[in-house]
Amino acid sequence: MGKRRLKIEDHYRFKTPSGVTISSDGSLVAYVVKEIDKDKDETLTNIYLVEINGKNHRQLTFSGKDSSPTFSPDGKKLAFISSRGDKSQIRVLPLEGGESWAIKTDESVSGPLIWTPDGKSIIYNAEVFSHDEKWAPYPGAPKYDKERIKKLSDKAHKGKDDDKDDKKENKVKVITRFSYRRDGVGYFGDVKNQVFIAEVPSGLNTDEESKGRQITKGDYDHNDPSLSPDGKYIVVSSRHSETADYDKSIDLWLFDIYNKEPHLLYNAPGPSYSPKWSPCGNYITFAGHDNKVGESTTTDIWLLDVKDYMKDLKTKGEATPIDVNRVKNITRVLDRPRGGSIGWHDDKLTFLVMDRGVGCIYEVTPSTSPKRVLVDYKKSISNLTVRNGVMVYAVSDPKTPIELYTLDKDRREKQLTNLNGKLMENIALGDWDKFTYKSIDDQSIDGWEIYPKDFNPDRKYPLVLLVHGGPHGSYGPNFMFMAQLLAAEGYVVIYTNPRGSITYGQQFACSIDKNWGDKDYKDIMAGVDEIIKKGYIDEENMYVHGWSYGGYMSCWIATQTDRFKAICAGASVTNMLSGYGTSDITFADEYEYGGQPWKDYEHLIEHSAIGHVENVKTPMMLMHGENDLRVATGQTDEFYIALKRLGKEAIMVRYPNEFHGLSRPSHVIDKYERIISWFNYYRGL
């Protein structure tokens, strides 16, 4: 019996590894497996363990609510975050046998989790009310407002039994900040992200309390903590400024974990985050950029030599912040963006950068230039984790779902997981090719093509064009369920990296700033023409789908050409004028769109699909999550109503309780069903 084609229902059957951590001796790997519970309509996360040689693979947790594993220094215990109880808490699991126990903190915990070198305490993050006693919500606020807001903030850390909804409770939101919400999170309220430390109980008494002690202080967010090798200091990413919401830079700060005093380490010209201390304690790496091209500046990896700084701090109690001219940009010479986490082994730094849609593993020392360790342009490498010279990373290609691989100290590669092996034994996926073509200005553009099962170049096939988000996103040779699903329906599927995409250098990425819908549109259409030249595309049956910026481009395409039979656009920016201030990334939008409504009206409307909506001849399906804080639902409302007012064919689909991207499995399935049905209808099926 031959293999069957991919079905929409298969979305429920795939498993995805993530959240990898490696034991200190490099012998064990713990990771999280994400899978979908169809009946509960939710994504489950459990923790698995495997030896670095791929043997003794076993599941450690079964609650479906566990994540962020990290090994104790001696490798005998595993700490992780679990939301199986009333609130997110740290649990500790002895690997030699026995049940896990909770570290019962007052705060609802978030990652990352960091063990102290002696294994007696764990550092974690939590969002807590951080205003001082003199704080007032705003000048002239009612006297009761401060206590009311503090109570609401603290309630987020109460157990579910204590969180009964009181219809009489005053839950009015008081907003005074410029940046007051985040897509996928919601409204910030009056809490800040702080770093805590808690002692690890013995586990013998599960009722033992371990009250967390706050390390960071001040009404500022403190993110991405990294602990010094001696266990005395943490470095965090933070902006200690009353104008932090307006500042386009984030600094690095040190806190003594015992006396909690802050020390400015690096006054950054741009955002600096994910700091990582070297094992010797002499260096700190971090990701970020210097704002030279505004919001489109490539994210690089930087190196701080902190030997003198730490010497002064320990002997004098204070130190002069490191000057920007003394910071080394490790990846600038590569002109490619950082692609994930950073790992140290002795004085060697291993990291991932993205080139032409592909993850490339590099290594470098403080005194050398980056050296490429591993790259394969026929597959996607991502989620690199490194410890003591052992690397674990995720690998996929357009026909192979994500699995974990390891590269040992002798550069020998081995597959660690086979989570989807049995499923894939019965499914025939479409073959694929990469193609490169010339656009306007003789610009070279990369694209990928997925073929239907049993593809015959002598036949004619319908085409679906997929457009990525961003615009500073990037496609590559990775597994995309949506692309293979469309191929299983008989479509040739193409996706390209037009100008604006990252992984092709700084100039390529910023070349469409303030000018969306020009070169990027022409690059995409040139890719369609390139495939048509091959002779097997039915030009009367071509379709488009994109989400976010891909939704913008899908709507823009509808206003510029009638070559496509039907289009589905999701979470689309359609009006740069009215979109101003309705997103959680106002500064990015202002820079990318190229202006402000009160000054640049004509420019913004000229580059908006709504400004050209009368040109649309293609049937449009518009999708949007109703809680989207990245692109307001009003953007879809405007375009939909304009289309209907003009008597054009348009359908609007709204997903309740969804942010910018869909997370509820049944909604994802619904999206697939509707897109395929929409395209198939106009295809005549």
Buried (B, 14 or more C-beta within 10 A) or exposed (E): EEEEBBEBEBBBBBBBBBBBBBBBEBEBBBBBBBBBEEEEEBBBBBBBBBBBEBEEBEEBBEBBBBBBBBBBBEBEBBBBBBBBBBBBBBBBBBBEEEEBBBBBBBBBBBBBBBBBEEBEBBBBBBBBBBBEEEEEBEEEBEEEBBEBBBEBBBEBBBEEEEEEEEEEEEEEEBEEEEEBBBBEEEEBBBBBBBBBBBBBBEBEEEEBEBEBBBBBBBBBBBBBBBBBBEBBBBBBBBBEEEEBEEBBBBBBBBBBBEEEEBBBBBEBBBBBBBBBBBEEBBBBBBBBBBBEBBBBBBBBBBBBBBEEBBEBBEEEEEBEBBEEEEBBBBBBEBBBBBBBBBBBBEBBBBBBBBBBBBBBBBBBBBEEEBEEBBBBBEBBBBBBBBBBBBBBBBBBBBBBBBBBBBBBEEEEEEEBBEBBEEEBEEBBBBBBEBBEBEBEEEBEBBBBBBBBBEBEEEEBBBBBBBBBBBBBBBBBBBBBBBBBBBBBBBBBBBBBBBBBBBBBBBEBBBBBBBBBBBBBBBBBBBBBEBBBEEEBBBEEBBBBBBBBBBBBBBBBBBBBBEBBBBBBBBBBBBBBBBBBEBBBBBBBBBBBBBBBBEEBEEBBBBBBBBBBBEEBEBBBBBBBBEBBBBBBBBBBBBBBEBBEEEEBBBBBBBBEEBBBBBBBBBBBBBBBEBBBEBBBEBBEE
